[in-house]
Amino acid sequence: MKVNQHYGQITAVQGVPAKATGKKEAVAPDASFARLLAEKLPGTQLKFSAHAQQRMQSRQITLAAADLEKLSQALLAADKKGARNSLLVYGDKAFIASVKNNTIITAINGDELKDHVFTNIDSAVLIK
């Protein structure tokens, strides 16, 4: 029995979609890890519902990039604990969030926090 011992170099086929070949897609060498992660895990980006956007505008609540990062980290912590709907308290603001959907549902500022009852939540996260 004769066996061919020739091994060639395996290269990715350019221009062929990954689904058509059944193989993993080739990644360009200059692609950043953060961009690839964001593309593959679209649920990781913090979203705001239309209702939350309206509430933030009417209550004049603004958030900087650092604030958004803290809210995202708080949602991640709530998710690790198995939370579904969480109250996020951040300074003089509060947000109700759907943990599963990574979405802020509504926003409340300091003036409206007094004597306010929060319902339909299963967790609370205090953000420093």
VEXBA-193150 format. One record per residue: x, y, z of N, C-alpha, C, O, CB in turn. Coordinates in steps of 0.02 Angstrom, whole numbers, plus 32768, in hexadecimal, padded with zeros to 4 digits. Glycine has a CB too. Layout:
BEGIN
SITE_X_Y_Z_X_Y_Z_X_Y_Z_X_Y_Z_X_Y_Z
...
// end
This chain:
BEGIN
SITE_802A_7FC6_8000_8000_8000_8000_802C_803E_8000_805B_8043_8027_7FD0_8000_803C
SITE_801C_806C_7FD4_8044_80A8_7FCD_801C_80E3_7FE8_7FE3_80EE_7FD3_805A_80B3_7F83
SITE_8039_810B_8016_8018_8145_8033_803E_8184_801F_807B_8187_8023_8015_813F_8080
SITE_8018_81B4_8008_8037_81F3_7FF3_8048_821B_8032_801B_822B_8059_8007_821B_7FC4
SITE_8085_822C_803C_809D_824F_8077_80A5_829A_806B_80C5_82BC_8093_80DF_8232_808E
SITE_8089_82B4_8036_8091_82FB_8026_805E_8324_804D_8022_8319_8049_8088_8307_7FD9
SITE_8077_8355_8074_804D_8383_8099_8059_83C9_807F_8092_83DF_807B_805B_837F_80E6
SITE_8024_83EB_806D_802A_842F_8053_8013_8461_8087_7FF9_844F_80BC_8002_8437_8013
SITE_801D_849E_8078_8008_84D3_80A5_7FBD_84DF_809B_7FA5_84E2_8062_8030_8514_8099
SITE_7F99_84E6_80D2_7F51_84F2_80CE_7F46_853D_80D4_7F5E_855D_8102_7F2A_84CB_8107
SITE_7F21_8558_80A4_7F13_85A0_80A5_7EC7_85AA_80A1_7EA3_8580_8087_7F36_85C4_806A
SITE_7EB1_85E2_80BB_7E6A_85F4_80BA_7E56_8607_8073_7E7C_8627_804F_7E5A_862D_80EB
SITE_7E1B_85F2_805F_7E00_8603_801E_7DDF_8647_8023_7DB0_8650_804A_7DCE_85CD_8004
SITE_7DF7_8677_7FFE_7DDD_86BB_8001_7D9F_86C1_7FD5_7D9A_86A2_7FA0_7E12_86EE_7FEA
SITE_7D6E_86E8_7FED_7D32_86F5_7FC6_7CFC_86C0_7FCD_7CC7_86C7_7FAD_7D44_86FC_7F7F
SITE_7D07_868C_7FF4_7CD5_8658_7FFD_7CB7_8660_8042_7CDD_865E_8073_7CF3_8610_7FF2
SITE_7C75_866A_8048_7C57_8672_808A_7C62_8634_80B6_7C65_85FC_809D_7C0C_8680_8084
SITE_7C68_863F_80F7_7C76_8608_8126_7C3E_85D5_8126_7C4B_859A_812F_7C81_8623_816C
SITE_7BFF_85EB_811D_7BC7_85BD_811E_7BCA_858D_80E3_7BB7_8552_80E9_7B85_85E3_811F
SITE_7BE0_85A5_80AB_7BE2_857B_806F_7C15_8544_8076_7C0B_850D_805C_7BF2_85A6_8032
SITE_7C4D_8550_8099_7C80_851D_809F_7C79_84F4_80DE_7C96_84BD_80E3_7CC4_853E_809E
SITE_7C52_850D_810F_7C4B_84E9_814E_7C86_84F4_817C_7C8A_84D6_81B2_7C42_84A0_8141
SITE_7CB5_851E_8168_7CF1_852B_8190_7CEB_856F_81B2_7CC0_8597_81A0_7D30_8529_8163
SITE_7D15_857A_81E4_7D17_85BB_8205_7D31_85EF_81D4_7D5B_85E1_81A9_7D43_85B8_8245
SITE_7D18_862D_81DD_7D2D_8662_81B0_7D73_8679_81C0_7D89_8679_81F9_7CFC_869C_81B3
SITE_7D96_868D_818B_7DD9_86A8_8194_7DD5_86EF_81AD_7DAA_8715_8198_7E01_86A4_8152
SITE_7E02_8702_81DA_7E02_8744_81F8_7E3F_876A_81DF_7E77_874F_81DD_7E02_8740_8245
SITE_7E34_87A7_81CB_7E6C_87D0_81B4_7E9C_87DC_81ED_7E87_87E5_8226_7E52_8814_8197
SITE_7EDD_87DB_81DF_7F0E_87E2_8215_7F0A_8825_8239_7F20_8829_8272_7F52_87D9_81F9
SITE_7EF0_8859_8219_7EED_889B_823A_7EAD_88A6_8261_7EA3_88DD_827D_7EF5_88D1_8206
SITE_7E80_8875_8264_7E41_887C_8289_7E4E_887E_82D4_7E73_8855_82EE_7E11_8842_8277
SITE_7E2F_88AE_82F6_7E3A_88B3_833E_7E0D_8882_8363_7DD7_8872_834C_7E2D_88FC_8356
SITE_7E25_886C_839C_7E00_883C_83C5_7DBE_885B_83DD_7D8B_8839_83DD_7E2A_8825_8400
SITE_7DC0_889A_83F2_7D84_88BB_840C_7D4D_88BE_83D6_7D12_88B3_83E5_7D95_8901_8425
SITE_7D61_88CF_8399_7D2F_88D3_8363_7D12_888F_8354_7CD5_8888_834A_7D4F_88F1_8324
SITE_7D3D_885C_8351_7D24_8818_8344_7CF6_8801_837C_7CC2_87E1_836E_7D5F_87E8_833D
SITE_7D07_880F_83BA_7CDD_87FB_83F2_7C9A_881E_83EF_7C66_87FE_83FA_7D00_880B_8435
SITE_7C99_885D_83DF_7C5B_8883_83D9_7C2E_8867_83A1_7BF1_8865_83A8_7C69_88CD_83CC
SITE_7C4D_8851_836A_7C27_8835_8333_7C0A_87F1_8345_7BD1_87E2_8333_7C53_882F_82F5
SITE_7C31_87C8_8368_7C1C_8784_8378_7BEC_8782_83B3_7BC2_8755_83B7_7C58_8759_8387
SITE_7BF1_87B3_83E0_7BC5_87B7_841B_7B9E_87F8_841A_7BAD_8825_8441_7BEE_87B0_845C
SITE_7B6C_87FE_83EE_7B49_883D_83E8_7B23_8851_8426_7B14_888C_842E_7B1B_883A_83AE
SITE_7B12_8822_8451_7AEC_8831_848D_7B15_8852_84C3_7AFA_8864_84F7_7ACE_87F3_84A8
SITE_7B56_885C_84B9_7B80_8878_84ED_7B7F_88C4_84EE_7B98_88E1_851E_7BC6_8860_84E4
SITE_7B64_88E4_84BC_7B61_892C_84BB_7B22_8944_84DE_7AEC_892A_84D1_7B64_8947_8472
SITE_7B2B_8975_850A_7AF3_8990_8530_7AC4_89B5_8501_7ADA_89DD_84D7_7B0C_89C0_8568
SITE_7A83_89A7_8508_7A51_89C7_84DD_7A20_89ED_8509_7A1A_89DF_8545_7A2B_8992_84B2
SITE_79FD_8A1D_84EC_79CA_8A43_850F_7989_8A3D_84E8_7987_8A48_84AB_79DF_8A8E_8516
SITE_7953_8A2B_850A_7912_8A26_84E9_78FB_8A6C_84D6_7915_8A9E_84EF_78DE_8A02_8517
SITE_78CA_8A6F_84AA_78AE_8AB0_8496_7891_8AD3_84D4_7898_8B10_84DA_7877_8AA7_8460
SITE_7871_8AAD_8500_7855_8ACA_853D_788C_8AE8_8568_7885_8B20_8582_782F_8A94_8565
SITE_78C3_8AC5_8570_78FB_8ADE_8599_7918_8B1D_857A_7929_8B4C_859D_7931_8AA8_85A0
SITE_791E_8B1E_8538_7938_8B59_8516_790B_8B95_8522_7923_8BCD_852D_7940_8B4B_84CC
SITE_78C9_8B8A_851E_789A_8BC1_852B_78A0_8BDA_8573_78A1_8C16_857F_7853_8BAA_851D
SITE_78A4_8BAB_85A3_78AA_8BBE_85E9_78EB_8BE4_85F7_78EB_8C15_861C_78A6_8B80_8616
SITE_7921_8BCD_85D9_7961_8BF0_85E3_795F_8C36_85C6_797A_8C65_85E4_799A_8BC8_85C3
SITE_793F_8C3E_858E_793B_8C80_856F_790E_8CAD_8599_7920_8CE6_85A7_7920_8C7B_8527
SITE_78D3_8C95_85AD_78A5_8CBF_85D3_78C0_8CCF_8619_78AF_8D03_8635_7862_8C9C_85D9
SITE_78E8_8CA3_8635_7903_8CAD_8679_794A_8CCA_8676_796B_8CD0_86AA_7904_8C6B_869F
SITE_7961_8CDA_863C_79A3_8CF8_8630_79DB_8CCE_8650_7A07_8CE9_8672_79A4_8D3F_864C
SITE_79D9_8C8E_8643_7A0D_8C5F_865B_7A3D_8C55_8621_7A2A_8C3D_85EC_79EE_8C1B_8673
SITE_7A7C_8C66_862D_7AB0_8C5A_85FB_7AE5_8C2B_8618_7AF2_8C2C_8654_7AD0_8C9D_85E4
SITE_7B02_8C03_85ED_7B34_8BD3_8602_7B72_8BD9_85D7_7B6E_8BDE_8599_7B18_8B8B_85FF
SITE_7BAC_8BD9_85F7_7BEC_8BD9_85D3_7BFF_8B91_85C2_7BDF_8B62_85D9_7C23_8BFC_85FD
SITE_7C33_8B89_859C_7C4A_8B46_8589_7C5D_8B1E_85C7_7C50_8AE2_85CA_7C87_8B4B_8559
SITE_7C7C_8B3E_85F9_7C8F_8B1A_8636_7C50_8B02_865C_7C51_8ACD_8679_7CB9_8B48_8664
SITE_7C1B_8B2B_865A_7BDC_8B17_867A_7BBE_8ADA_8658_7BA6_8AAC_867A_7BAA_8B51_8679
SITE_7BC0_8AD9_8616_7BA5_8AA0_85F0_7BCC_8A61_8600_7BB0_8A2B_8605_7BA8_8AAF_85A5
SITE_7C0E_8A68_8608_7C38_8A2F_8619_7C25_8A13_865E_7C22_89D6_8668_7C83_8A42_8617
SITE_7C19_8A40_868E_7C06_8A2A_86D1_7BC3_8A07_86D0_7BB9_89D5_86F3_7C05_8A65_8701
SITE_7B94_8A21_86AA_7B53_8A00_86A4_7B5A_89BB_8684_7B3A_898B_869A_7B22_8A2B_867B
SITE_7B83_89B6_8651_7B8F_8975_8630_7BAD_8943_8660_7B9A_8909_8662_7BBD_897E_85F3
SITE_7BDD_8959_8688_7BFD_892D_86B9_7BCB_8917_86EF_7BCD_88DD_8705_7C3A_894F_86DB
SITE_7B9F_8944_8703_7B6C_8933_8734_7B3C_88FE_8718_7B28_88D0_873B_7B45_8972_8749
SITE_7B29_8906_86D9_7AFD_88D4_86B9_7B20_8890_86B3_7B01_885C_86BC_7AE7_88EC_8673
SITE_7B60_8892_86A4_7B87_8854_86A0_7B88_8831_86E4_7B81_87F4_86E8_7BCE_8862_8687
SITE_7B92_8857_871A_7B92_883B_875D_7B4E_881E_876F_7B4A_87E8_878C_7BA6_8870_8791
SITE_7B19_8841_875C_7AD5_8828_8769_7AC8_87E8_8742_7AA9_87B9_875C_7AA1_885D_8756
SITE_7AE0_87E5_8705_7AD8_87AA_86DB_7AFB_876D_86F9_7AE1_8736_86F8_7AF2_87B7_8694
SITE_7B37_8778_8715_7B5C_8741_8734_7B38_8724_8770_7B41_86EA_8781_7BA1_875A_8749
SITE_7B0F_874D_8790_7AE8_8737_87CA_7AA4_871A_87B6_7A7E_8704_87E1_7ADE_8771_87FB
SITE_7A95_871B_8776_7A56_86FE_875E_7A1B_872E_875E_79E2_8718_875A_7A45_86C3_8788
SITE_7A28_876E_8763_79F2_87A0_8764_79D0_87A4_8720_79EE_8796_86EC_7A0C_87E4_8778
SITE_7991_87B9_8721_796C_87C3_86E3_795B_880C_86D8_7968_8827_86A2_792D_8799_86E3
SITE_793F_882C_870A_792E_8874_8707_794D_8894_8744_793F_8881_877D_78E1_8880_8704
SITE_7977_88C6_8739_799F_88E1_8770_7997_892C_8776_798F_8950_8744_79E7_88CF_8766
SITE_799A_8944_87B4_799D_898B_87C3_79E7_899D_87C9_7A0B_8980_87F2_7975_899C_8805
SITE_79FD_89CC_87A1_7A42_89E4_87A4_7A42_8A2A_87C2_7A27_8A58_87A4_7A64_89E3_875C
SITE_7A60_8A31_87FD_7A63_8A72_881E_7AA8_8A8E_8814_7ADA_8A71_8828_7A51_8A6C_886A
SITE_7AAB_8AC9_87F3_7AEB_8AE7_87E1_7AE8_8B31_87F5_7ACB_8B5A_87D1_7AFA_8ADF_8796
SITE_7B07_8B41_882C_7B07_8B86_8845_7AC0_8B9B_8856_7A9F_8B7A_887E_7B24_8BB6_8811
SITE_7AA9_8BD1_8838_7A64_8BE8_8845_7A35_8BD2_880D_79FF_8BEF_8805_7A63_8C34_884B
SITE_7A48_8B9F_87E8_7A1F_8B85_87B2_7A10_8B3B_87BE_7A36_8B18_87E0_7A42_8B8E_876D
SITE_79D9_8B23_87A3_79C9_8ADC_87A6_79B0_8AC6_8762_7990_8AEB_873D_7993_8ACE_87DD
SITE_79C0_8A88_8751_79AD_8A6C_8710_798F_8A27_871C_79A9_8A01_8745_79EA_8A68_86E0
SITE_795A_8A17_86F9_793F_89D4_86F9_7958_89B4_86B8_7952_89D1_8682_78F0_89D2_86FF
SITE_7974_8978_86BE_7992_8958_8683_797B_8910_867C_7972_88EC_86AD_79DE_895B_8688
SITE_7973_88FC_863E_796A_88B5_862D_79AF_8898_8625_79D3_88A8_85F5_793D_88AC_85EC
SITE_79C2_886C_8653_7A05_8850_8652_7A0F_8824_8615_7A42_8828_85F3_7A13_8829_8693
SITE_79DE_87FA_8607_79E3_87CB_85CF_79ED_87EF_858D_7A14_87D9_8563_79A4_87A0_85CB
SITE_79C9_8827_8583_79CD_884D_8545_7A02_8883_8546_7A0E_88A5_8514_798B_886B_8535
SITE_7A23_888C_8580_7A57_88C0_8588_7A3C_8904_8574_7A5D_892B_8551_7A95_88AE_855E
SITE_79FE_8912_858C_79DB_894F_8578_79C3_8976_85B4_79A5_8959_85E2_79A1_893E_854A
SITE_79CF_89B7_85B4_79B3_89E3_85E7_796B_89F0_85D2_795D_8A05_859A_79DC_8A26_85ED
SITE_793D_89E3_8601_78F5_89E9_85F2_78DB_8A2E_8604_78B3_8A4A_85DF_78CE_89B3_8618
SITE_78F1_8A49_863D_78DC_8A8C_8651_7912_8AAC_867C_793E_8A89_8696_7899_8A8A_8676
SITE_790E_8AED_8684_793F_8B12_86AB_791B_8B44_86D8_78E8_8B62_86C5_7971_8B37_867C
SITE_7936_8B4D_8714_7918_8B7A_8746_7950_8BA5_8763_7987_8B8C_8770_78F3_8B52_877E
SITE_7942_8BE5_876C_7975_8C10_878A_7969_8C1A_87D4_7938_8C00_87F0_7977_8C54_8766
SITE_7994_8C3F_87F5_7993_8C47_883D_7952_8C62_8859_793C_8C4B_888E_79CA_8C73_8851
SITE_7933_8C91_8837_78F6_8CAF_8850_78BD_8C7C_8855_7894_8C80_8882_78E1_8CE9_8824
SITE_78BB_8C4E_8827_7885_8C1E_8825_7893_8BDE_884D_7868_8BB3_8853_7876_8C0C_87DD
SITE_78D0_8BD8_8867_78E2_8B9D_888E_78C0_8B9D_88D3_78B7_8B68_88F1_792D_8B99_8897
SITE_78AF_8BD8_88EC_7890_8BDE_892D_784B_8BBC_892C_7823_8BC8_8900_7889_8C28_8943
SITE_783F_8B92_895D_77FF_8B70_8965_77E9_8B48_8928_77AD_8B41_891C_77C9_8BA2_8977
SITE_7817_8B30_8902_7807_8B09_88C5_780B_8ABF_88D6_7839_8AA8_88F7_7838_8B1B_888B
SITE_77DA_8A98_88BE_77D8_8A50_88C9_77E9_8A2F_8886_77CA_8A3D_8853_7792_8A38_88E4
SITE_781B_8A03_8887_782F_89DE_884B_7810_8999_884E_7817_8975_887F_787C_89DA_8845
SITE_77EE_8986_8818_77CF_8943_8815_77EC_891D_87D9_780D_8939_87AE_7782_8949_880E
SITE_77DE_88DD_87D9_77F2_88B0_87A2_783E_88AD_8799_7856_88A9_8760_77D1_88C6_8762
SITE_7863_88B0_87CF_78AB_88A7_87CC_78BE_886D_87F9_789A_885F_882A_78D1_88E9_87E0
SITE_78F4_884B_87E9_790A_8814_8814_794F_8820_8831_796B_87F5_8853_790A_87D3_87EC
SITE_796B_885C_8823_79AE_886B_883E_79BA_88B6_883C_7998_88DB_8819_79E6_8845_8816
SITE_79EB_88CA_8862_7A01_8911_8862_7A4D_8912_8864_7A6C_88EA_8887_79E4_8938_889F
SITE_7A6A_8940_883E_7AB2_8948_883C_7AC2_8991_884D_7AA9_89BF_882D_7AD0_8934_87F6
SITE_7AEB_899A_887F_7B01_89DD_8892_7B44_89EA_8870_7B74_89C5_887B_7B06_89E6_88E1
SITE_7B48_8A1E_8848_7B83_8A2C_8821_7BA8_8A66_8841_7B8B_8A9A_884F_7B71_8A3D_87D7
SITE_7BE9_8A5D_884D_7C12_8A92_886B_7C2F_8ABF_8835_7C52_8AEE_8844_7C4B_8A74_8895
// end
